[in-house]
């Protein structure tokens, strides 16, 4: 049968590019789905799931207005943030494991790309010299400094079982091991979920739907951006949200992802990740509906608890799963 034939190497590279483009063009749809479900949960009129595409298209058509003292860094940052986020998406396996890009699918590379985007976005927030920009930049770097160790500790917990920090190989190891109850993975998954909420600016750490002066973090850094610059930054934030949800879905529940580059396996992988993202999106909506926005000085204990969970995951692996 044609479906059982493996794809040639050229088609494999094409599939790797297509997988990255799926992150780019499906991320607004995922954000629209989450917003629509959230409106239904809160008994509000729900917009179309395609509304984020309309918002991005409107921003791309608008004229870009720059402050008089804006430097080249302010103009360059939106493009770098967008490019770094796309590279981070290319690192995370979406529908298949055995792709040519699997060799660079390392969690340390992923953290590096995300940190690069955060660093330049914070610099851009400081560049204009506004009070809100500096406030948002300082808060963003504080959250990043506390969130990155959690992400690394979670990755190391998984890598201790798989003996690698390569995401593709770690997912393949979990698949080959079958359905095994690992307490370490449970703690690591909970820690990663908490840090994903903080890193993507969701409730209770931040609220992307409001511009309250004393509570905003991400929005404070981009208040001076307009037009296509704002569109690129908003698009990158949607891609980042999808990257974290896919990382949670495929790192701890990789079942369904394609292990062979055949049409049948790729179709199964596409359906599997779509179902996982729908369920994770609904879980995020429930979380944001029942939780209230916390004050900024409550964020370090929140991320400290996430680090504690990931640390417990590593200790649980050493004590229970290796007999140490």
The 8 nearest C-alpha neighbors of each residue, nearest first, counted from 0:
[[1, 2, 3, 4, 263, 262, 261, 5],
 [0, 2, 3, 4, 262, 261, 5, 263],
 [3, 1, 262, 263, 0, 4, 261, 5],
 [4, 2, 1, 261, 0, 5, 263, 262],
 [3, 5, 1, 2, 261, 6, 0, 262],
 [6, 4, 261, 260, 3, 7, 259, 262],
 [5, 7, 260, 10, 261, 11, 4, 8],
 [8, 6, 10, 9, 11, 5, 260, 12],
 [7, 9, 11, 10, 12, 6, 99, 13],
 [10, 8, 12, 11, 7, 13, 6, 14],
 [9, 11, 13, 7, 8, 12, 6, 14],
 [12, 10, 8, 14, 13, 9, 98, 6],
 [13, 11, 15, 9, 14, 10, 99, 8],
 [14, 12, 10, 16, 11, 15, 17, 9],
 [13, 15, 17, 11, 12, 16, 18, 10],
 [16, 14, 12, 18, 13, 17, 98, 11],
 [17, 15, 13, 19, 14, 18, 20, 12],
 [18, 16, 14, 20, 19, 15, 21, 13],
 [17, 19, 21, 15, 16, 20, 14, 93],
 [20, 18, 89, 16, 22, 21, 17, 88],
 [21, 19, 23, 17, 22, 18, 24, 16],
 [20, 22, 18, 19, 24, 23, 25, 17],
 [21, 23, 19, 20, 25, 26, 24, 238],
 [24, 22, 20, 21, 26, 25, 238, 19],
 [23, 25, 21, 26, 22, 20, 27, 28],
 [26, 24, 28, 21, 22, 27, 23, 29],
 [25, 27, 29, 238, 28, 237, 24, 22],
 [28, 26, 30, 29, 51, 25, 237, 31],
 [27, 29, 31, 25, 26, 30, 48, 49],
 [30, 28, 32, 26, 31, 27, 33, 25],
 [31, 29, 27, 33, 32, 28, 34, 26],
 [30, 32, 48, 28, 34, 29, 33, 51],
 [33, 31, 29, 35, 48, 30, 34, 28],
 [34, 32, 30, 36, 31, 35, 280, 37],
 [33, 35, 37, 31, 32, 36, 30, 38],
 [34, 36, 45, 32, 38, 37, 33, 46],
 [37, 35, 39, 33, 38, 34, 40, 32],
 [36, 38, 40, 34, 284, 35, 39, 33],
 [39, 37, 43, 41, 45, 35, 40, 36],
 [38, 40, 42, 36, 41, 37, 43, 45],
 [39, 41, 37, 38, 42, 36, 288, 43],
 [40, 42, 38, 39, 43, 37, 288, 36],
 [43, 41, 39, 40, 38, 44, 45, 37],
 [44, 42, 38, 41, 39, 45, 40, 37],
 [43, 45, 38, 46, 42, 39, 35, 41],
 [44, 46, 35, 38, 43, 39, 47, 34],
 [47, 45, 35, 48, 50, 44, 34, 31],
 [46, 48, 49, 50, 45, 35, 31, 32],
 [47, 49, 31, 32, 50, 28, 35, 46],
 [50, 48, 47, 52, 51, 28, 31, 53],
 [49, 51, 53, 47, 52, 48, 54, 31],
 [52, 50, 54, 53, 27, 49, 31, 55],
 [53, 51, 55, 50, 54, 49, 56, 27],
 [54, 52, 56, 50, 51, 55, 57, 49],
 [53, 55, 51, 57, 52, 56, 50, 58],
 [56, 54, 58, 52, 57, 230, 53, 59],
 [55, 57, 53, 59, 54, 58, 52, 60],
 [58, 56, 54, 60, 55, 59, 53, 61],
 [57, 59, 226, 55, 61, 60, 56, 230],
 [60, 58, 227, 56, 57, 61, 226, 230],
 [61, 59, 57, 58, 56, 62, 226, 227],
 [62, 60, 226, 58, 59, 63, 57, 227],
 [61, 63, 226, 64, 60, 225, 227, 59],
 [62, 64, 226, 225, 61, 65, 227, 228],
 [65, 63, 225, 62, 66, 226, 224, 223],
 [66, 64, 67, 63, 69, 224, 223, 225],
 [65, 67, 69, 68, 64, 127, 223, 70],
 [66, 68, 69, 65, 70, 127, 64, 73],
 [67, 69, 66, 70, 127, 126, 65, 128],
 [70, 68, 66, 67, 127, 73, 65, 126],
 [71, 69, 72, 73, 68, 74, 126, 127],
 [70, 72, 74, 73, 75, 69, 76, 126],
 [73, 71, 75, 70, 74, 76, 123, 126],
 [72, 74, 123, 71, 70, 76, 75, 69],
 [75, 73, 71, 72, 76, 77, 70, 69],
 [74, 76, 72, 73, 78, 77, 71, 79],
 [75, 77, 79, 78, 73, 74, 72, 80],
 [78, 76, 80, 228, 79, 232, 75, 231],
 [77, 79, 81, 76, 80, 75, 82, 231],
 [78, 80, 82, 76, 81, 77, 83, 75],
 [81, 79, 116, 77, 83, 78, 82, 76],
 [80, 82, 235, 78, 84, 79, 83, 231],
 [81, 83, 79, 85, 84, 80, 78, 86],
 [84, 82, 86, 80, 85, 112, 81, 79],
 [85, 83, 87, 81, 86, 82, 235, 80],
 [84, 86, 88, 82, 87, 83, 89, 81],
 [87, 85, 89, 83, 88, 84, 82, 90],
 [88, 86, 84, 109, 90, 85, 89, 112],
 [87, 89, 85, 86, 90, 91, 242, 19],
 [88, 90, 86, 19, 87, 91, 85, 92],
 [89, 91, 104, 87, 88, 109, 103, 92],
 [90, 92, 88, 89, 104, 93, 246, 166],
 [93, 91, 96, 95, 94, 167, 90, 166],
 [92, 94, 95, 91, 18, 245, 272, 249],
 [93, 95, 268, 256, 269, 257, 92, 265],
 [96, 94, 257, 256, 258, 93, 92, 97],
 [97, 95, 167, 258, 98, 92, 257, 101],
 [96, 98, 95, 258, 101, 259, 99, 260],
 [97, 99, 100, 101, 96, 15, 11, 95],
 [100, 98, 101, 12, 102, 97, 11, 15],
 [101, 99, 102, 98, 103, 104, 15, 90],
 [102, 100, 104, 98, 99, 103, 167, 97],
 [101, 103, 100, 104, 99, 165, 105, 167],
 [102, 104, 101, 105, 100, 90, 108, 165],
 [105, 103, 90, 101, 166, 165, 102, 91],
 [106, 104, 165, 108, 107, 103, 166, 164],
 [105, 107, 109, 108, 164, 110, 166, 165],
 [108, 106, 110, 109, 105, 111, 151, 164],
 [107, 109, 111, 105, 106, 110, 112, 104],
 [110, 108, 106, 87, 107, 112, 111, 113],
 [109, 111, 107, 113, 108, 112, 114, 106],
 [110, 112, 108, 114, 109, 113, 115, 107],
 [113, 111, 115, 109, 83, 114, 110, 87],
 [112, 114, 110, 116, 115, 111, 117, 109],
 [113, 115, 117, 111, 112, 116, 110, 118],
 [116, 114, 112, 118, 113, 117, 111, 119],
 [115, 117, 80, 113, 114, 119, 118, 83],
 [116, 118, 114, 120, 115, 119, 121, 113],
 [119, 117, 115, 121, 120, 116, 114, 122],
 [120, 118, 122, 121, 116, 117, 76, 123],
 [119, 121, 123, 117, 122, 118, 116, 124],
 [120, 122, 136, 124, 118, 119, 123, 117],
 [123, 121, 119, 125, 124, 120, 126, 118],
 [122, 124, 126, 73, 120, 125, 121, 119],
 [123, 125, 132, 220, 121, 122, 126, 136],
 [126, 124, 133, 122, 123, 128, 132, 127],
 [125, 127, 123, 128, 124, 122, 73, 69],
 [128, 126, 69, 125, 129, 68, 124, 66],
 [127, 129, 125, 126, 130, 132, 133, 124],
 [130, 128, 132, 131, 127, 133, 125, 124],
 [131, 129, 133, 132, 134, 128, 125, 135],
 [130, 132, 134, 219, 133, 129, 135, 220],
 [133, 131, 124, 220, 135, 129, 219, 134],
 [132, 134, 125, 136, 130, 131, 135, 124],
 [133, 135, 131, 137, 132, 136, 130, 138],
 [134, 136, 216, 219, 220, 138, 132, 133],
 [137, 135, 121, 139, 133, 138, 134, 124],
 [138, 136, 140, 134, 139, 135, 133, 141],
 [139, 137, 141, 135, 136, 140, 216, 142],
 [140, 138, 136, 142, 141, 137, 135, 143],
 [139, 141, 143, 137, 142, 138, 144, 136],
 [140, 142, 138, 144, 139, 143, 137, 145],
 [143, 141, 139, 145, 140, 144, 146, 138],
 [142, 144, 140, 146, 145, 141, 147, 139],
 [143, 145, 141, 142, 146, 147, 140, 148],
 [144, 146, 142, 143, 147, 148, 302, 141],
 [147, 145, 143, 149, 148, 144, 194, 142],
 [146, 148, 150, 149, 143, 145, 144, 151],
 [149, 147, 151, 150, 146, 152, 145, 306],
 [150, 148, 306, 152, 146, 147, 151, 153],
 [149, 151, 147, 153, 148, 152, 154, 191],
 [150, 152, 148, 154, 153, 149, 155, 147],
 [151, 153, 155, 149, 154, 150, 309, 148],
 [154, 152, 187, 156, 150, 309, 151, 155],
 [153, 155, 151, 157, 156, 152, 158, 150],
 [154, 156, 158, 152, 157, 153, 159, 151],
 [157, 155, 313, 153, 159, 154, 158, 152],
 [156, 158, 154, 155, 159, 160, 161, 153],
 [157, 159, 155, 163, 161, 162, 164, 160],
 [158, 160, 162, 156, 157, 161, 155, 163],
 [161, 159, 158, 157, 162, 156, 316, 163],
 [160, 162, 158, 169, 163, 159, 172, 157],
 [163, 161, 158, 159, 160, 164, 169, 157],
 [164, 162, 158, 165, 161, 169, 168, 159],
 [163, 165, 158, 105, 106, 166, 154, 155],
 [166, 164, 105, 163, 168, 104, 167, 169],
 [165, 167, 169, 104, 168, 105, 170, 164],
 [166, 168, 170, 96, 169, 165, 101, 171],
 [167, 169, 171, 170, 165, 166, 172, 163],
 [170, 168, 172, 166, 161, 171, 167, 165],
 [171, 169, 173, 167, 172, 168, 250, 253],
 [170, 172, 168, 174, 169, 173, 175, 167],
 [171, 173, 169, 175, 170, 174, 161, 168],
 [174, 172, 170, 176, 171, 175, 169, 177],
 [175, 173, 171, 172, 176, 177, 170, 254],
 [174, 176, 172, 177, 173, 171, 170, 178],
 [177, 175, 173, 174, 172, 178, 179, 171],
 [176, 178, 175, 174, 179, 173, 172, 254],
 [177, 179, 180, 176, 174, 173, 175, 254],
 [180, 178, 177, 181, 176, 173, 182, 174],
 [179, 181, 182, 178, 184, 185, 183, 177],
 [180, 182, 183, 184, 179, 185, 320, 316],
 [183, 181, 185, 184, 186, 180, 315, 312],
 [182, 184, 312, 316, 315, 181, 186, 185],
 [185, 183, 187, 181, 182, 186, 188, 312],
 [184, 186, 182, 188, 183, 187, 189, 181],
 [187, 185, 312, 189, 308, 183, 188, 184],
 [188, 186, 309, 184, 153, 190, 312, 185],
 [189, 187, 191, 185, 190, 186, 184, 192],
 [190, 188, 192, 186, 191, 187, 185, 193],
 [191, 189, 305, 187, 193, 309, 308, 188],
 [190, 192, 188, 194, 193, 189, 195, 187],
 [193, 191, 195, 189, 190, 194, 188, 196],
 [192, 194, 190, 196, 191, 195, 305, 189],
 [193, 195, 197, 191, 196, 192, 146, 198],
 [196, 194, 192, 198, 197, 193, 191, 199],
 [197, 195, 201, 194, 193, 199, 198, 200],
 [196, 198, 194, 200, 195, 204, 199, 201],
 [197, 199, 195, 200, 196, 194, 146, 143],
 [198, 200, 196, 197, 240, 201, 195, 239],
 [201, 199, 205, 197, 198, 196, 206, 204],
 [200, 202, 205, 196, 206, 199, 204, 203],
 [203, 201, 204, 205, 206, 287, 292, 200],
 [202, 204, 292, 293, 291, 205, 201, 290],
 [205, 203, 202, 197, 201, 293, 292, 200],
 [206, 204, 200, 201, 202, 203, 215, 207],
 [205, 207, 202, 201, 208, 209, 200, 215],
 [208, 206, 209, 200, 205, 201, 218, 217],
 [209, 207, 206, 210, 205, 201, 218, 211],
 [210, 208, 207, 211, 206, 215, 218, 205],
 [211, 209, 215, 212, 218, 208, 207, 219],
 [212, 210, 214, 213, 209, 215, 206, 219],
 [211, 213, 214, 210, 215, 131, 219, 209],
 [212, 214, 211, 215, 210, 216, 295, 131],
 [215, 213, 211, 212, 216, 295, 294, 205],
 [216, 214, 219, 218, 211, 210, 212, 213],
 [215, 217, 135, 219, 218, 138, 139, 205],
 [216, 218, 219, 220, 135, 215, 200, 139],
 [219, 217, 221, 220, 216, 215, 222, 210],
 [218, 220, 135, 131, 132, 216, 217, 222],
 [221, 219, 124, 132, 135, 218, 217, 222],
 [220, 222, 224, 218, 223, 219, 124, 217],
 [223, 221, 219, 224, 220, 218, 132, 131],
 [222, 224, 221, 225, 65, 66, 220, 127],
 [225, 223, 229, 221, 222, 228, 226, 65],
 [226, 224, 229, 63, 228, 64, 227, 223],
 [227, 225, 63, 58, 61, 62, 228, 229],
 [226, 228, 59, 230, 229, 58, 231, 63],
 [229, 227, 231, 230, 226, 77, 225, 224],
 [228, 230, 225, 224, 232, 227, 231, 226],
 [229, 231, 227, 233, 228, 55, 58, 232],
 [232, 230, 234, 228, 229, 233, 77, 81],
 [231, 233, 235, 229, 234, 230, 77, 236],
 [234, 232, 236, 230, 235, 231, 229, 237],
 [235, 233, 231, 237, 232, 236, 230, 238],
 [234, 236, 238, 232, 81, 237, 233, 84],
 [237, 235, 239, 233, 238, 234, 232, 240],
 [236, 238, 240, 234, 239, 235, 26, 27],
 [239, 237, 235, 26, 241, 240, 236, 23],
 [240, 238, 242, 236, 237, 241, 235, 243],
 [241, 239, 237, 243, 238, 242, 199, 236],
 [240, 242, 244, 238, 239, 243, 26, 245],
 [243, 241, 239, 245, 240, 244, 88, 246],
 [242, 244, 246, 240, 241, 245, 195, 247],
 [245, 243, 241, 247, 246, 242, 248, 240],
 [246, 244, 248, 242, 247, 243, 249, 241],
 [245, 247, 243, 244, 249, 248, 250, 242],
 [248, 246, 244, 245, 250, 249, 251, 243],
 [249, 247, 245, 252, 246, 250, 251, 244],
 [250, 248, 253, 252, 246, 251, 247, 245],
 [249, 251, 247, 246, 170, 248, 253, 252],
 [250, 252, 249, 253, 248, 247, 184, 188],
 [253, 251, 249, 248, 254, 250, 247, 173],
 [254, 252, 249, 250, 256, 170, 251, 255],
 [255, 253, 252, 256, 174, 249, 271, 173],
 [254, 256, 268, 271, 267, 253, 257, 272],
 [257, 255, 268, 94, 95, 254, 253, 258],
 [258, 256, 95, 264, 268, 265, 259, 94],
 [257, 259, 96, 95, 97, 256, 260, 264],
 [260, 258, 257, 261, 264, 97, 5, 95],
 [259, 261, 5, 6, 265, 264, 262, 258],
 [262, 260, 5, 264, 263, 259, 3, 4],
 [261, 263, 2, 265, 264, 266, 260, 3],
 [262, 264, 266, 2, 261, 265, 267, 3],
 [265, 263, 257, 267, 261, 266, 262, 268],
 [266, 264, 268, 262, 267, 257, 263, 261],
 [265, 267, 269, 263, 268, 264, 262, 270],
 [266, 268, 264, 270, 265, 269, 271, 255],
 [267, 269, 256, 94, 265, 271, 257, 255],
 [270, 268, 266, 271, 267, 272, 94, 265],
 [269, 271, 273, 267, 268, 272, 274, 266],
 [272, 270, 268, 255, 274, 273, 269, 267],
 [271, 273, 275, 274, 269, 270, 276, 268],
 [272, 274, 270, 276, 271, 275, 269, 277],
 [273, 275, 277, 271, 272, 276, 270, 278],
 [274, 276, 272, 278, 277, 273, 279, 271],
 [277, 275, 279, 273, 278, 274, 280, 272],
 [278, 276, 280, 274, 275, 279, 273, 281],
 [277, 279, 281, 275, 280, 276, 282, 274],
 [280, 278, 282, 276, 281, 277, 275, 283],
 [281, 279, 283, 277, 278, 282, 33, 276],
 [280, 282, 284, 278, 279, 283, 277, 285],
 [281, 283, 279, 285, 280, 284, 286, 278],
 [284, 282, 286, 280, 281, 285, 279, 287],
 [283, 285, 281, 287, 37, 286, 282, 288],
 [284, 286, 288, 282, 283, 287, 289, 281],
 [287, 285, 283, 284, 288, 289, 290, 282],
 [286, 288, 284, 290, 202, 285, 289, 283],
 [289, 287, 285, 286, 290, 284, 37, 40],
 [288, 290, 286, 287, 285, 291, 284, 203],
 [291, 289, 287, 288, 286, 203, 292, 202],
 [292, 290, 203, 293, 289, 202, 287, 288],
 [291, 293, 203, 202, 204, 294, 290, 205],
 [294, 292, 203, 204, 291, 297, 295, 298],
 [295, 293, 297, 296, 292, 214, 298, 204],
 [294, 296, 297, 298, 293, 214, 204, 299],
 [297, 295, 298, 294, 299, 300, 293, 301],
 [298, 296, 295, 294, 299, 300, 293, 301],
 [297, 299, 301, 296, 295, 300, 302, 204],
 [300, 298, 302, 301, 297, 303, 296, 145],
 [301, 299, 303, 302, 298, 297, 304, 296],
 [300, 302, 298, 304, 299, 303, 297, 305],
 [303, 301, 305, 299, 304, 300, 298, 306],
 [302, 304, 300, 306, 305, 301, 299, 307],
 [303, 305, 307, 301, 302, 306, 300, 308],
 [304, 306, 190, 302, 308, 303, 307, 193],
 [307, 305, 149, 303, 309, 304, 308, 310],
 [306, 308, 304, 310, 305, 309, 311, 303],
 [309, 307, 311, 305, 186, 190, 306, 310],
 [308, 310, 187, 312, 306, 190, 153, 311],
 [311, 309, 307, 313, 312, 308, 306, 314],
 [312, 310, 314, 308, 309, 313, 315, 307],
 [311, 313, 183, 186, 309, 315, 310, 187],
 [312, 314, 156, 316, 310, 311, 315, 183],
 [315, 313, 311, 317, 316, 312, 318, 310],
 [316, 314, 312, 318, 183, 313, 317, 319],
 [315, 317, 320, 313, 183, 314, 319, 318],
 [316, 318, 314, 321, 323, 315, 319, 320],
 [319, 317, 323, 315, 322, 316, 314, 320],
 [320, 318, 322, 316, 315, 321, 317, 323],
 [319, 321, 316, 322, 317, 318, 315, 181],
 [322, 320, 317, 323, 319, 318, 316, 160],
 [321, 323, 318, 319, 320, 317, 316, 315],
 [322, 318, 317, 321, 319, 320, 316, 314]]
